[in-house]
Amino acid sequence: MITADKRLIVALDVNSLDKMKQMVNELGPSVNFYKVGMELFYSAGEQTVDFLRACDKEVFLDLKLHDIPNTVACSVAALTRLGASVISLHAAGGRSMLAAAAQAATEASASYGVPRPQLVAITALTSLDEVEWREIGGQLPISEQVVKLACLAQSAGIDGVVASPQEAPLIREKCGPEFLVITPGIRPRSAAANDQKRVATPADAIKAGASRLVVGRPITAAPSPVQAVEQIVKAIRGEE
Ligand SMILES: O=c1ccn([C@@H]2O[C@H](COP(=O)(O)O)[C@@H](O)[C@H]2O)c(=O)[nH]1
């Protein structure tokens, strides 16, 4: 079995604690970073994070917070207590919301005695193409808006963004090497795109400057999830 690579985050998009445990046990030591999203968190709650932390796995809590500054800041404080390494919120919430969230993460981690989670801002969902983007009022091309939101998030004290690998080079150029760029929309050549529109292969995403890749169905729906992980990790390491 291949050694785990922290650049791969597996999305646990299932609807029960049992299904989550089954996948985590099946993948064993080949994966050390998991994403808990809305489906799993709303189905099974905090126990999901507790289980993963007890297994010594890192957690990206992808709840995509988007509300007024006070509500998001209080939610970040509550989630910080759970011990996730990364928490997401929407860049479109604006500068005040982003700054309040960053401050809440710092204060809550100190008061709960847990490491400060990294906050990442959702830019434009990878399921959107230019047509749907314009339909919701997008004025700039997606890539320009993504970079604009990344710069806004960075200047408000946010640690990184979630974006498509297609925008990663532009974000790197503007936001520098330390800024976290997490990319979903990852599809190995043989995998179906499903509902994703702005996609790239694992190798191309790394070359484009992604810090971490989020991969769900190409692993969790594969005939052998372990083999799928092995292939993706090899691609991340440039060994394919
Ligand atoms: O823009 C975004 C933000 C988040 N996601 C999440 O990533 C995974 C992708 O799953 P796949 O099965 O590999 O498509 C999923 O949990 C989304 O909620 C995203 O896809 N795009």
The ligand as an SDF file (V2000), in Angstrom:
LIG
                    3D

 21 22  0  0  0  0  0  0  0  0999 V2000
  -16.0650   24.6230   -5.7580 O   0  0  0  0  0  0  0  0  0  0  0  0
  -16.1990   23.5760   -5.1160 C   0  0  0  0  0  0  0  0  0  0  0  0
  -16.1590   23.5350   -3.7270 C   0  0  0  0  0  0  0  0  0  0  0  0
  -16.2860   22.3350   -3.0790 C   0  0  0  0  0  0  0  0  0  0  0  0
  -16.4380   21.1890   -3.7690 N   0  0  0  0  0  0  0  0  0  0  0  0
  -16.5520   19.9190   -2.9940 C   0  0  0  0  0  0  0  0  0  0  0  0
  -15.5000   19.0280   -3.3780 O   0  0  0  0  0  0  0  0  0  0  0  0
  -15.9680   17.7010   -3.5030 C   0  0  0  0  0  0  0  0  0  0  0  0
  -15.7340   17.2110   -4.9050 C   0  0  0  0  0  0  0  0  0  0  0  0
  -16.2550   15.9210   -5.0470 O   0  0  0  0  0  0  0  0  0  0  0  0
  -16.1300   15.0880   -6.4180 P   0  0  0  0  0  0  0  0  0  0  0  0
  -16.9390   13.8510   -6.1310 O   0  0  0  0  0  0  0  0  0  0  0  0
  -14.6590   14.8040   -6.6080 O   0  0  0  0  0  0  0  0  0  0  0  0
  -16.7110   15.8970   -7.5190 O   0  0  0  0  0  0  0  0  0  0  0  0
  -17.4410   17.7260   -3.0950 C   0  0  0  0  0  0  0  0  0  0  0  0
  -17.5170   17.3310   -1.7480 O   0  0  0  0  0  0  0  0  0  0  0  0
  -17.8580   19.1780   -3.2180 C   0  0  0  0  0  0  0  0  0  0  0  0
  -18.7890   19.5520   -2.2270 O   0  0  0  0  0  0  0  0  0  0  0  0
  -16.4760   21.2130   -5.1340 C   0  0  0  0  0  0  0  0  0  0  0  0
  -16.6270   20.1760   -5.8060 O   0  0  0  0  0  0  0  0  0  0  0  0
  -16.3290   22.4140   -5.7700 N   0  0  0  0  0  0  0  0  0  0  0  0
  1  2  2  0
  2  3  1  0
  2 21  1  0
  3  4  2  0
  4  5  1  0
  5  6  1  0
  5 19  1  0
  6  7  1  0
  6 17  1  0
  7  8  1  0
  8  9  1  0
  8 15  1  0
  9 10  1  0
 10 11  1  0
 11 12  2  0
 11 13  1  0
 11 14  1  0
 15 16  1  0
 15 17  1  0
 17 18  1  0
 19 20  2  0
 19 21  1  0
M  END
$$$$
